[in-house]
Amino acid sequence: MKKMLCLMSIAILLLLSACTGANTSSSGGGSSDNTMYIGLVNAPVSFNPINSSDIAAAWLEKFMFDTFLEMTGPLEFTPKLAESFETEDNQTFTIKINADAKWSDGTPVTSNDVAFTLNLVANPKTETAVGGYLTILDGLTDNGKFPDGVTEIPSLTIVDDKTIQFKTKAPVDANMVKEQLGSKFMILPEHVLSSIAPENLQKDPFMMNPTVTNGPFKFVKYAKDQYVEYEKNEDYYLGDVELDKLFVKIMPAANLVAQLQTGEIHMNAAGGIGKIAVQDFDTVKGFENVTTTTDKTYGYQNMSFNTETITDPKVRQAIAYAIDRQKIVDQLLKGEGEIVDGPYTSISPYLDTNLETYSYDPEMAKQLLEEAGWDFNQTIDFVVPIGNKVREQSADIIAENLKAVGLKLNTTTYDFPTIMSKAKAGEYDLMLIGFTNTIDPDLTTIYGSEGSSNYTNYNNPEVDELLAQGKQEPDTEKRKEIYNQLQAIWSEEMPIFTLYSDFDFAAVSKNVAVGAPKVFGFHNDLYKWSLVGAN
């Protein structure tokens, strides 16, 4: 009987895949040719390496734009575009670019490209999501921008064509710089984009069709909400690229399961954007054609408050007490996850385990709402992104919890690009969203008053000051003290209520010889990825 139920489940998934999956002749599956297929649940907003606040876009960009370093483990770095990324005093950093690195049109990658990109990010006219990485640079404002009258970063020095230096305002933790500017920052080709005004960069066609890149794969096509197509870079500087083509197919989570079974995809994306629903774990583990792994991650799901509409911290605290997070972990994640208290998961060395947390307490929620004078006739606009099945189901539990304490909700769901648009415009009261931050504890982009991902419109000068201190403190233990203070403030003021971190469940086809989804170092050595039996 159990076997029959399993077969019926797979048949339903296959039918669902056939009805709703992208079906194009160019993005099919299988490994009869030298083409790999990966499944993804979130569609990208654009392909602008300096303005991608959504995880999916940044992840997709790393197939075609190399970072200086790759983080292959917690604060473990491997050279990539950079032959070296070093400092002797934790204040002056020297990057030596790989001598053979070149853009896909044959133009050498040089220090000028690095300076061009950093200066673009520092320009107040440029729309960017990575400006927080530059706040530490000497000669820039606390927001990482040019002061009035300045047009180039004063502390940036081009030593030669392949060597560039920058200086921070004070000694800093070198690992923070290596993670942010080393393993996450991607540069743009100066010879292609220098004529584009900074204020027009995001709207330039290049950002949806990046024709000149420096990674192992070149961009071919984006079929909106269906797939991204790449082809091998025939002249990649690190070595011959084994795969001829690579497709990343965008689909609902249920289709990931079906297409892993049929071989239409070779693996799911890691990092929270290729989530297989926990109720399907056993089904996928039973597939004879795949292998699976489960890992803890530093990504997490949260409820973001629009602090301009839900203004009273007591109301935000009440909502936190009203939510049964343990039910989400037990019922939806089947124990394959953990409750997260604050913006650091259990694998972070900066998590303050002594901080008082919010337990499920509906009576306390009601009391705080009464104390705050909440108008129970007011309707709360609750927005939820589609694509992550557990997150969608968690919204149902959360809605039930909030209604149980007397709150009125209007729940709406949107695709991820629409969610990002609403987040930036502040068109919500409560919003479910996932964050995959850095192992380094700096969260200026999220909690800083000028942070590029501060969708809550949170503004606390004390927090801004502590965030600045945290970035400028080179001593690890002193940094922990600063971030403990911040965690206490965020817990009290509650601009964001963290919910849970679901463990990363990865599945990879046995037809893959080299390559696998993993939390750290997913994009490392992409040029070596290969299929069994491919020529």
C-alpha positions in Angstrom: 0.0 0.0 0.0 2.8 2.4 0.9 4.5 1.6 -2.4 1.3 2.3 -4.3 0.9 5.7 -2.5 4.5 6.6 -3.4 3.9 5.8 -7.1 0.6 7.8 -7.1 2.5 10.7 -5.6 5.1 10.7 -8.3 2.5 10.3 -11.0 0.7 13.4 -9.7 4.0 15.4 -9.6 4.8 14.4 -13.2 1.4 15.4 -14.3 1.8 18.8 -12.5 5.2 19.2 -14.2 3.7 18.5 -17.6 0.9 21.0 -17.1 2.8 23.9 -15.6 6.5 23.5 -16.4 8.3 25.6 -19.1 8.2 23.5 -22.2 10.6 24.8 -24.9 12.6 22.9 -27.4 15.8 24.7 -26.2 15.3 24.1 -22.5 14.4 20.5 -22.3 16.2 18.0 -20.2 18.3 14.9 -20.2 22.1 14.5 -20.6 22.3 13.2 -24.2 24.2 16.3 -25.0 26.8 18.2 -22.9 24.1 20.5 -21.3 23.3 20.8 -17.7 20.0 21.8 -16.2 19.3 23.3 -12.8 16.0 24.0 -11.2 15.2 27.4 -9.5 11.9 28.7 -7.9 12.6 32.4 -7.9 12.7 34.5 -11.1 15.4 37.3 -11.3 14.5 41.0 -11.4 17.5 41.9 -13.6 21.2 40.9 -14.2 22.8 44.0 -12.8 25.7 42.8 -10.6 25.8 46.0 -8.6 22.0 46.3 -8.1 20.7 42.9 -7.4 19.0 42.8 -4.0 17.2 39.6 -4.8 19.1 36.4 -4.1 18.1 34.7 -7.4 19.6 37.4 -9.6 22.9 37.6 -7.6 23.1 33.8 -7.8 22.5 33.7 -11.5 25.0 36.4 -12.2 27.8 34.4 -10.7 27.7 31.9 -13.6 28.9 34.7 -15.9 30.6 37.3 -13.6 33.4 36.1 -11.4 34.0 37.5 -8.0 37.6 38.1 -6.7 37.2 35.2 -4.3 34.9 32.3 -3.6 33.9 31.5 0.0 34.1 27.7 0.1 33.3 27.5 3.9 32.6 29.9 6.7 35.2 32.6 6.2 37.3 30.3 4.0 38.3 31.9 0.8 39.7 30.6 -2.5 41.2 32.9 -5.2 39.1 33.4 -8.4 39.3 36.6 -10.4 42.0 37.7 -7.9 45.3 35.9 -7.7 45.5 37.4 -4.2 43.5 39.7 -1.9 45.7 40.7 0.9 46.4 43.2 3.7 49.2 43.6 6.2 47.6 46.1 8.5 43.8 45.5 8.1 43.5 48.9 6.5 45.3 48.9 3.1 44.1 46.1 0.9 45.8 45.0 -2.3 44.0 43.0 -5.0 46.1 41.4 -7.8 43.8 40.4 -10.7 44.5 37.1 -12.5 47.1 37.9 -15.2 45.1 35.9 -17.8 41.6 37.2 -16.9 39.7 38.7 -19.8 36.2 39.7 -20.8 34.3 37.4 -23.1 35.0 39.8 -26.0 38.7 39.3 -25.5 39.4 42.5 -23.7 41.7 42.1 -20.7 40.1 42.5 -17.2 42.1 45.3 -15.6 42.3 47.5 -12.6 40.5 50.1 -14.5 37.4 47.9 -14.6 37.6 47.5 -10.8 38.0 51.2 -10.2 35.2 52.0 -12.7 32.8 49.7 -10.9 33.7 50.9 -7.4 33.3 54.5 -8.5 29.9 53.7 -10.0 28.7 52.2 -6.7 30.1 55.3 -4.8 28.3 57.7 -7.2 25.1 59.0 -5.5 23.3 58.9 -8.9 23.8 55.2 -9.3 21.1 52.8 -8.2 22.9 50.1 -6.4 22.3 47.3 -3.8 25.9 46.9 -2.8 26.7 50.4 -1.6 26.9 49.2 2.0 30.1 47.4 1.2 31.8 50.7 0.5 30.9 52.6 3.7 34.3 51.5 5.2 36.4 53.1 2.4 38.4 56.2 3.3 37.2 59.3 1.6 33.6 58.3 1.3 30.6 59.3 3.4 29.1 57.1 6.0 26.7 55.9 3.3 29.5 54.8 1.0 29.0 57.7 -1.4 31.1 60.6 -2.8 31.2 63.7 -0.7 30.2 66.9 -2.5 32.6 67.8 -5.3 34.3 64.3 -5.3 34.1 62.1 -8.5 36.5 59.3 -7.6 37.2 57.3 -4.5 40.2 59.2 -2.9 41.6 56.1 -1.2 41.6 53.9 -4.4 44.9 53.5 -6.2 45.6 51.8 -9.5 49.1 50.4 -9.0 49.3 48.8 -12.5 47.0 47.1 -15.0 46.4 44.1 -12.8 46.9 45.6 -9.3 44.7 47.9 -7.3 44.7 49.1 -3.7 42.1 50.7 -1.4 42.3 52.0 2.1 39.6 51.8 4.8 38.9 54.6 7.3 40.3 52.6 10.1 41.6 49.0 10.6 38.8 46.5 10.0 38.2 42.8 10.2 39.9 41.5 7.0 37.4 38.6 6.7 34.5 41.1 6.5 36.2 42.8 3.5 37.1 39.5 1.9 33.5 38.2 2.2 31.8 41.4 1.0 34.1 42.9 -1.5 35.9 39.6 -2.2 33.3 36.9 -2.5 30.1 39.0 -3.3 31.2 42.0 -5.4 31.2 41.6 -9.2 32.8 44.1 -11.5 31.5 45.6 -14.8 33.3 46.1 -18.1 34.4 49.7 -18.3 34.9 49.6 -22.1 31.3 48.6 -22.6 29.5 50.8 -20.0 31.6 53.9 -19.5 29.4 56.0 -21.8 26.3 55.2 -19.8 25.2 57.9 -17.4 25.2 56.4 -13.8 21.5 57.4 -13.3 20.6 55.4 -16.5 22.6 52.3 -15.8 19.8 50.2 -14.3 17.6 50.9 -17.3 20.4 50.1 -19.9 19.6 47.0 -22.0 22.9 45.5 -20.8 21.3 44.8 -17.5 18.8 42.4 -19.0 21.2 41.2 -21.7 24.8 41.2 -20.4 26.7 40.6 -23.6 30.2 41.0 -22.2 31.1 39.0 -19.0 34.2 37.4 -17.5 32.9 34.1 -16.0 33.0 30.6 -17.2 29.6 31.0 -19.0 28.2 33.6 -21.4 24.7 34.8 -21.3 22.5 33.7 -24.2 18.9 34.3 -23.3 16.4 34.9 -20.6 12.9 33.7 -21.3 11.0 35.5 -18.6 9.9 33.3 -15.7 10.9 30.2 -17.7 14.7 29.8 -18.0 18.1 31.4 -18.3 20.3 30.0 -21.0 24.1 30.1 -20.9 26.9 28.9 -23.2 30.5 28.1 -22.4 33.1 30.8 -22.5 35.5 29.4 -25.0 38.4 31.5 -23.8 37.9 31.3 -20.0 41.0 32.3 -18.2 41.0 29.6 -15.4 40.7 26.7 -17.8 38.6 24.9 -20.4 34.9 24.9 -19.6 33.7 21.3 -19.6 30.0 22.0 -20.3 28.8 23.3 -23.6 25.6 24.8 -22.3 23.8 25.4 -19.0 20.1 26.1 -18.4 18.6 27.3 -15.2 14.9 26.5 -15.4 12.4 28.5 -13.3 9.5 26.5 -11.9 7.2 25.9 -8.9 8.8 23.8 -6.1 6.6 20.8 -6.9 8.0 20.7 -10.4 11.6 20.4 -9.0 10.7 17.0 -7.6 9.0 15.8 -10.8 11.9 16.9 -13.1 14.5 15.5 -10.8 12.7 12.1 -11.2 12.5 12.4 -15.0 16.0 13.7 -15.4 14.8 17.0 -16.9 16.9 18.8 -14.3 20.2 17.6 -12.9 20.0 19.5 -9.5 18.1 22.1 -7.6 19.6 25.5 -6.8 21.1 26.0 -3.4 20.8 28.9 -1.0 17.1 29.0 -0.5 16.1 29.7 -4.1 15.7 26.1 -5.2 13.8 24.8 -2.1 12.2 21.4 -2.3 9.2 21.2 0.0 10.0 19.2 3.1 7.1 16.8 2.6 8.8 15.8 -0.6 12.2 15.0 1.0 11.5 11.3 1.4 10.1 11.0 -2.1 13.3 12.6 -3.6 15.6 10.5 -1.3 13.9 7.4 -2.8 14.8 8.3 -6.4 17.4 5.9 -7.7 18.8 8.5 -10.1 19.8 11.2 -7.5 21.8 11.6 -4.4 20.8 14.0 -1.6 22.3 16.0 1.3 21.0 18.3 4.0 22.9 21.2 5.5 22.3 24.0 8.0 22.4 27.4 6.3 22.8 31.1 7.3 19.7 32.0 5.3 16.3 32.5 7.1 12.7 33.5 6.6 11.3 36.5 8.3 8.3 38.8 8.7 9.3 42.4 7.8 7.2 45.2 9.3 6.6 48.5 7.5 7.6 50.7 10.4 5.9 53.7 8.8 2.5 51.9 9.0 3.0 49.6 12.0 4.7 52.3 14.0 4.4 51.1 17.6 7.1 48.6 18.6 4.5 47.2 21.1 2.3 46.2 18.2 5.2 44.5 16.4 6.1 42.7 19.6 2.5 41.6 20.0 2.5 40.1 16.5 5.8 38.3 17.3 4.2 36.7 20.4 1.1 35.7 18.4 3.1 33.6 15.9 3.6 29.9 16.6 7.0 29.4 15.0 7.4 25.9 16.5 4.3 24.8 14.7 5.9 25.9 11.4 9.1 24.0 12.1 7.3 20.9 13.4 4.4 20.8 11.0 5.7 22.3 7.8 9.5 21.6 8.1 9.0 18.2 9.8 11.9 19.2 12.1 14.2 19.9 9.1 14.9 23.4 10.3 15.2 25.6 13.3 13.6 28.7 14.9 15.7 31.8 14.4 15.8 34.5 17.0 17.4 37.5 15.3 19.3 37.8 12.0 21.9 35.2 12.8 21.3 31.4 12.5 22.9 28.8 14.7 25.9 28.4 12.4 26.9 32.1 13.0 29.6 32.8 15.7 27.8 36.1 16.3 24.5 34.7 17.5 23.8 36.0 21.0 22.4 32.8 22.6 21.8 34.7 25.9 19.3 37.1 24.4 15.7 36.8 25.7 13.5 35.4 22.9 9.8 35.6 21.9 7.8 32.5 22.7 4.4 31.7 21.4 2.1 33.6 23.8 -1.3 34.7 22.4 -2.4 36.2 25.7 0.7 38.4 25.9 0.0 39.4 22.3 -3.6 40.5 23.2 -2.3 42.4 26.3 0.3 44.3 24.3 -2.2 45.2 21.5 -4.6 46.6 24.2 -1.8 48.5 25.8 -0.8 50.0 22.5 -4.4 51.1 21.8 -4.6 49.1 18.6 -7.7 49.7 16.5 -9.0 46.2 15.9 -11.1 47.4 13.0 -7.9 48.3 11.1 -7.0 45.9 8.3 -3.4 44.8 7.9 -2.0 44.4 4.4 0.0 41.1 4.5 2.0 40.3 1.3 3.5 36.9 0.6 5.8 35.8 -2.3 4.9 32.7 -4.3 7.5 30.0 -5.2 8.6 28.7 -1.8 6.0 26.2 -0.8 6.8 26.2 2.9 6.8 29.9 3.1 3.4 30.1 1.4 2.0 27.5 3.9 3.6 29.3 6.8 1.6 32.4 5.8 -1.6 30.4 6.4 -0.5 29.5 9.9 0.6 33.1 10.6 -2.7 34.4 9.3 -4.6 32.0 11.6 -2.4 33.0 14.6 -2.9 36.8 14.0 -6.7 36.4 13.5 -6.8 34.4 16.8 -5.6 37.5 18.7 -8.1 39.8 17.0 -6.2 41.2 14.1 -7.8 41.7 10.6 -5.7 40.7 7.6 -5.8 41.2 3.9 -3.4 38.5 2.6 -2.2 38.7 -1.0 0.4 36.7 -3.0 2.7 37.9 -5.7 5.6 36.7 -7.8 9.0 37.6 -6.5 9.8 40.6 -8.8 6.4 42.1 -7.8 7.3 41.5 -4.1 10.6 43.3 -4.6 8.8 46.3 -6.2 6.3 46.5 -3.3 9.0 46.1 -0.8 11.0 49.0 -2.2 7.9 51.2 -2.5 6.7 50.3 1.0 3.4 49.0 -0.3 2.7 46.6 2.5 2.2 46.4 6.3 3.6 42.9 6.9 5.7 41.0 4.4 7.2 37.5 4.3 10.7 37.5 2.7 13.9 35.5 3.0 17.4 36.8 3.6 20.7 35.1 2.9 23.2 37.5 4.5 26.9 37.1 5.0 28.7 35.1 7.6 30.2 38.4 8.7 27.7 40.0 11.0 27.4 43.4 9.3 23.8 44.0 8.4 24.0 47.7 7.3 22.1 46.9 4.1 19.1 45.7 6.1 19.0 47.7 9.3 20.9 50.8 8.4 18.7 53.8 7.8 20.1 54.1 4.2 20.5 50.4 3.7 19.7 49.1 0.1 17.6 46.3 1.6 16.0 48.3 4.4 12.5 47.6 3.2 11.0 48.2 6.6 12.0 51.9 6.5 13.6 51.4 9.9 15.6 54.4 11.2 17.5 54.4 14.5 20.6 56.7 14.7 22.0 54.6 17.6 21.8 51.5 15.4 23.5 53.4 12.5 26.3 54.4 14.9 26.7 50.8 16.2 26.7 49.4 12.7 29.4 51.8 11.7 31.4 50.8 14.8 31.0 47.1 14.1 32.3 47.5 10.6 35.3 49.5 11.8 36.3 47.2 14.7 39.1 44.7 13.7 38.9 42.8 17.0 36.5 39.8 16.8 35.6 39.8 20.5 34.9 43.5 20.5 32.8 43.1 17.4 30.7 40.5 19.2 30.0 42.9 22.0 28.8 45.5 19.5 26.6 43.0 17.6 25.1 41.8 20.9 24.0 45.3 21.6 22.4 45.5 18.2 20.6 42.2 18.6 19.1 43.5 21.9 17.9 46.7 20.2 16.4 44.8 17.2 14.7 42.4 19.5 13.1 45.3 21.4 12.2 47.5 18.5 11.3 44.6 16.2 11.5 46.0 12.6 11.9 42.4 11.5 10.7 39.2 13.2 12.8 36.3 12.2 10.8 33.1 11.8 12.8 30.0 10.9 15.7 28.7 8.9 14.9 25.6 6.8 17.8 23.4 6.2 19.2 23.3 2.6 18.1 20.1 1.0 20.1 19.4 -2.1 19.5 16.8 -4.8 21.9 16.1 -7.7 21.6 13.6 -10.5 24.0 10.7 -10.7 24.6 11.8 -14.3 26.6 14.7 -12.9 30.3 13.8 -12.7 31.4 17.2 -11.2 29.2 19.8 -9.5 26.6 19.9 -6.8 24.3 22.3 -4.9 25.8 23.4 -1.6 25.6 26.2 0.8 29.2 27.4 0.5 31.2 27.5 -2.7 28.3 26.6 -5.1 30.0 28.6 -7.9 33.5 27.5 -7.2 35.3 25.8 -10.1 32.2 26.0 -12.3 34.4 25.4 -15.4 35.1 21.9 -14.1 31.4 20.9 -13.9 30.7 18.0 -16.1 28.3 15.2 -16.9 28.9 11.5 -16.9 29.8 10.2 -20.4 29.8 13.7 -22.0 32.4 14.3 -24.6 
